[in-house]
Amino acid sequence: MTLFEELESNVRYYCRQWPAVFSTAHGSTITAEDGTEYLDFFAGAGALSYGHNNPALVEVAIEHLRAGKLLHSLDTYTVEKRRFLEAMQQHVLLPRKLDMVIQTVGPTGATAVEAALQLAQRVSGRRGVVGFDGSYHGMTYKTASISASMAGRALTAHLKEFVALPYVRNLTDADLQLLDRALDSTVDGERIGAVIIESTQGEGGARPFDPLYLRAIRERCSERNILVIADEIQAGVGRTGAFFSFEGSGLDPDIVCVSKSISGLGLPMALNLVRRDLDTWSPGEFSGTFRGINLAFATSATMLETYWADSNLEKNTERRGLAVRSALEDISDRFSGGNFVTRGNGLLCGLDVGDTRLAADIAAAAFERRLIVETCGAGDTTVKLLPPIVIDEDELADGLARLSDAVASACAVR
């Protein structure tokens, strides 16, 4: 690995946790160049919810390339974009009664959040933003500066117009009072124009918000003409069971940021869903060279048509998520007397072991057992599980058994 160390920037991160040179991948398995196979419970930080090289999507991509179809198109009209828009309308917007337009913004989730913040400021005329402890919205200057989980990791300071509220799992009157004060506040001379929230936090530690709190956010923002932005970049596109993690909560966002798994194949793709009456952009006001990647449009349409024409995937993800949390609770009982905390929704789950070093040791022991997991949350004390949502049940059980062995090993040496 000397070549990587000599030529790649010091900012490299995941390769330090998983010291292998990976070569091929299929489904839930990644294979290193030496032939070692690893179960992947990281799934490209959630970008590979439909597995590595999903065969149905790979065939679409191969045919697209062989046929000499457009790859790059900015925002011109294409056959692939038309099919993608139709699939979004039929399988996402109409079933959820979302009267929204689709804005393709570029290749990254951070770009989607940037666009959402700009539109919110444009519509409301206010620069203030309310977010939440544990939030993560990207690594650009602005998105990092409203990501409360980035303290100590990003070089940017929080925006002067940003205020972070506590995470809320079980709603109390005190939480509502804090919310009211924040929404009515003036931050660095700016009134609040938007609230941005991940209904289930990923980097924050696999933490779902109390649905009653999400409904309260909507009600209070509506009273004040404040926009609600739902960051569904990691938790969306089926990761928590439902297509969006806010479904059923009453959050009813004005803008929904979508990326990571939306292409189905792990291709760069990001978009915002914008409530129709808020789509006040002027032509070309928000642009980007790579907001029209037709290969991603093609694979995304196939993913939507294949997995979201019925409720089977949603039900399977919810069922498997319950199995994962049950296994994590068993691990907690066996190795901490129930002191480890199990959290999550669907197949975005976490085991908070309450100690940074122990969490890192568990992740390292898991890699030794050919299981890839990462740590997250405040102090990186949570071992996070993001297996592909199409994972085989036997592979899921195998991965959980490896994790149990890893926890046993890490706890034994303390």
N, C-alpha and C positions, 0 to 999 in steps of 0.2 A: 504493500500500500504506500510505498515511499513516494511514488509519482503523485498521488493525491495530496500527500502532505507537503510536497515541494511546490506544487503548482496551484492548489486550490486555496482560496481565502481562509483565513482563520475563523471566519464566521460560520463555517460548516458546523452542523449541529447533530443531526440524527446519526450520521455515520460514526460519531464518537460513541454513541450508545450501542450501535449494532455493527461491530467490526467484522464485516463480511463484504465480499464483492459479489453483488447479486447479478444474476444472469437472465433467468427466465421466471415466468410466473403464470399460474393458472388457477382460477377460482380463489380459494383461500390459502394457497400455497405459493411461496416464493422459494426459488432454488438458487443457491450460490454457485459460483463457477467451479467450486470443488465438488459439487453434487449434493451438498447438504441441503435438506429441505426444511423450511420453517413455516409454521402456521402463522398466518398474518392476522393479528387482532388489533392492527393499527389502520389498515386499509387506506393508506395514503392520507392520513389525518382526516378521514371521512370522504375523500374524493373517489374512493373505489367501493362504494356501498354495494355495487352490483358485481363485485368480484374482479379479479385480474383477468383480462382478455376474455371477457364473457363471449362465448362462441357466437351467439346470435348477433351481437354488436360488432364483433370482429369481421364477420362476413359482410356486413353492411359497409364497414370501412374499406375492406379489400375491394369490393365491387365499385365503390365510389372512386378509389384511386385508379383502378384498372380502366374505368370508363372515361377517364380524363375529365371528370366533373370539376367544377370550381372548388378551390380550397379557400381562397381569400376573396372577400367581396365587399368589405366595409359594410355599409348598410343598404346596398343595392338589393333589388328584388331578385330572388333565386328560387328555383324549384324546391331546394332543401329547406329554405327558410319558410316557404309557404306550408310545407308539410309539417314542420315543427310548430308553427303557429296554430295550425289546425289541431295538432295533437294536444298542445297546451290548452286550447279552448275546450276540446272535448273531454279530456281526462283530468284536468286540473281546475280550470276556471268555472265551467258550468256546473260540475257536481258540487262545488263549494259555494255557488252563487256569488262569485267574485266578479264584480263589474270593474275589471282592471285592464289596462293596456300593458304590453310587454316592451320594455326598453332593454335592448342588448347594449351592454356597457363596455365589454372588453373581456380579457381573459381571467381576471382575478376577482375574488370576493371583496378585496379591499377597494377595487374600482367601483363595485356596486355600492358599497357603503359611502364612498366619496360622493357618488352621484346622488344618493338618497339625501345626504346632508345638504348638498348644494340645492336640491329641489325644495327641501323643507325650508331652507332659509329664503329661497325665492318666493315660495307661496306665503309663508307666515310673515316675512319681513323682519324676523328675529333670529339672532345668532346663537342664543343660549341652547345648550343640549343637556338633557338629563340622561344618565346611564346608571350602571349598577356595578357594585363591587364584584370582582371575579369575571367581568366582561372581557371579551376579546373580539375585536372587529377588524384586525389587519395590521400590517407593518408599514404602511405609508405614514408620513408625518402626522397627518390629521387623524387617521384611523387609530394609530398607536396612541395618540394623545387623548383619545376618548375610551381607551381600553384599560379599565382599572386593574386588570390582571397583569399589566405590563410593567408595573412599578419595579424598578431595580433591574429590568432587562432591556427596556427601550431607552434610547438616548434622548427621546423627546420628553418634555414635561407635559402635564395635562393642559389642554386648552384653557385659557382664562375663563372662557364662557362655558365650561363644563363642570357639572356637579354629579358626583357618584352617590347613589343611595345604597343602603345595605341590601344584600340578597334576602329574599323573603320566601321561606318555605311554608310557614304556618302564619297566616295573616293575623295581625293584632291591630287594635285601635291606634297604637303608637306608630305602626307602619303607615297607616293612612294619614296620620297627622304629619309625619315626615314627608310623605308624598305631596300633600297639599302645600306645605311650606316651600318645597323645592319647586313645584310648578308655578307658584306665585312669586318666586324670588327674582331678583335682578342680579346677574352674575357678571361682574366686571362691567356694569352699566348696561348689560344686555338682558332683555326678557327671554323667557324660555320659548323656543319655537318648535322643539322636537324632543320626543323621548325615544331612545333606541334600546331595544331589549332582545336578548336571546331567551325565548321561553324555556328552553332547556340549555343551560350553559355547558359548553364543551370544555374549553381550557379552564373554566372556573371550577371544574371538579365534577362533571356529570350531574349538575344540580338543576332539577326542574323547579320553576317558580310555582307557588300556590295559584291555581287557576282563578280563585276569587280575587287575588291581587291583580292578575292580568285584566280581569273584567273591570276592576276599580280604576286601573290606569286608563282604560278606554273611556269610561264614563267621565272621569275628571278631565281628561284631555279634550273631549268633545265640548265640555262646558267652557273651556278656555281657548278653543280654536288652536290647540297644539297638535301637531302631527305625531302619529305613532309609527315608528319604523321597526319592523320585525326582522332581525338578523337571523335568517334560516340557513345560513351558509353551511354550517356543520350538522345541525340537527334536522334540517329539512330533507326533502326528496325521499321520504320514507324511513329515515334513520330511527325515528322514535315510534314507528308503526304507521301513524297517519302520515299523509304526504307532508304536512306542515306540523311542527311541534305545538303550535298555538291552537290547533283545531279543537273546538268544543269549549274553549276557555272564555270566549267573549272578547278577546283582545281586539279583533276586527281591525287589523292594521291598515294604515293608509298607503304604506310602501312596504313591500316584502323584498328583501335582498336574498338572492339565490345564486349559488355557485357550486363548487366542489363536485358533487355527484350528478349534477344536472345533465351532463353529456352522457352519463351511463358508462363510459369507457375510460374515464379519467383524463379526458382531453380538456384543455383550458377553455373555460366557458363561464360567463357570469351574466346575470340579467337582473333587472328589477321589475316587479309587478307594481304598477302605480294606479291608484284609484283614478278612474277616468276623468273626473272633474278636476283633478289636481294636475293633470298632464298639461302644464302650461309652458313647457319648453318651447323655445324658438328653434326652428330648423338649424341644426349644426351647433347648438349652444353647448351641448355636451358631446364630445366626439372621442374617437379612438381608433387607431389603425386596425386593431384585432378584435373588433366587435362583431365581425361577420365571418366566423369560421364555419364554413359549410359542412365540413366533415363532422364537426360536433353537432350541428343541426340535424344531420342525418342519423347519427347514433342516438341522439336524445329522443328524436321522434320514435325510433324503434323501441327504445327503453320504455317510453310512456305507453305505447301501443301494446307492448308485451306484458308489462307488469302492473299497469294501472287501469286496464279495461274492466277489472273486477276487484273484489276486496281480498283475494286470497293472500297476496303478499303482506298486506297490512295485518291480517289476522295472524299469519305465521310469525311476523316480526314481534308482535305483541306477546305471543305465546313463548317464543324463544327468549324474549327479554325477561319474562317471569322466571324461566328456567335459570337464566344467568344470575339474576338477583338472588334466587334461592340458593344457588351454589355459592355465591359470595357470602351470604349469611351463614352458610355452613362453615365456610373457611373462617369467618369471624368468630364463630362459636368455638371452633377447634383450636385456633391459635392465639386468640386474644380474650377468651372468655366473653365474647360478644362486644368487645370494646371497639373493634374496627367498625366503621360506618359504611353501609351499603347504600348507594344512590343510583338514580338513573331513570330513563324512560326508554322503552323498546330496547334496541341494541346500542344504546349510548349509556354505558354503565361504568360505575367506578367503585373502588374499594379504598376508602380513606383510612390509612393506617396511622395517621396522626404524627408521623415522624418522617422527615425528609430523607434521612439516610436509610431508614428501613424500606421506604418506597423504592429508592434507587437500587437497593440490594435485591428487592423482589424482582424488579424489572431486569436486572442483570442475571439473576438466577433463572428467570423465565427464558432469556435468550440462550443461556447454556442448555436449556431443555428444548431449544428450537421453537420457542414461542415469542413472537414480537408484540410487546406492549409498550406504552409510554406512561410517564407520570405527568400529573397536572394539578391544578388547584392551588390554593394559597400555600406557599412553601413547597410546592411539588410533593405533597404528602399523599396524593391520590393516585392509585394505579388505575388507569383508564382502559376500558375495553371497547374497541370499535371493530368487531369482526364484520365482514361483509354480511349484508342483510339477507343474501341468498345462500348463506353458508349451509352446508350439509349438517344435519343434526348430529351425526357421528363425529364429524370434525369439531363441532362446537363442544361436544362432551369431552373429546380428546384434549382440546385446548384448555378447558376448565380444569381437567385433571392435571395437566402440566402446570397450570397456575397454582393449584393447590400444593403440588410438590415444591414449587419455587418459594411459596410462602413458608412452608415447613422448613426448607433449607435456610432461608434468610432469618427466620425467627430463632432457629437452633443455634446460630453462631453469635447471637447477641447476649 
